Amino acid sequence: FDILGDVKDLSILDLACGQGYLSRILARKGAKVVGVDLSVKMLEIAQDSEASEPLGVKYIQCNSGDMSEVVDSSM
């Protein structure tokens, strides 16, 4: 993930974040991350990881075709 360069203090939207693997890597590197996924089950796994090791990642369940919910809740 070094190809991403310095992500510290960047705001990153991780679409189709699944279990939050990439979201958590980016958060460990100092990014402010919002993970979005349609699957409630995948987000439950991501939120469990966040609960056991808090990194400040926010997870939102929605269809990526309707980003108004994401914009309203994360900005």
C-alpha positions, 0 to 999 in steps of 0.5 A: 500500500506504499503506492498510495503515498502519505494519506495522513489527514486525508478524508477517504471514502472507501466504497464497497468496503466489505469487512473494512480491510482497506479502510482500517489500513488507511486509518492506521496510516492517519486517514479519516475514513468512511467505509460504505457497503450495501451488505449489513453482514460485511459491515457488522464484521467491519464494526466488530473490528472497529470495536476491538481496535478503535481507529475512528473508521465510520461505517455506513450501510447504503447503496453506492448509487445513493450517496446523499446519505453518505454526504449527509452523515459524514460531512 
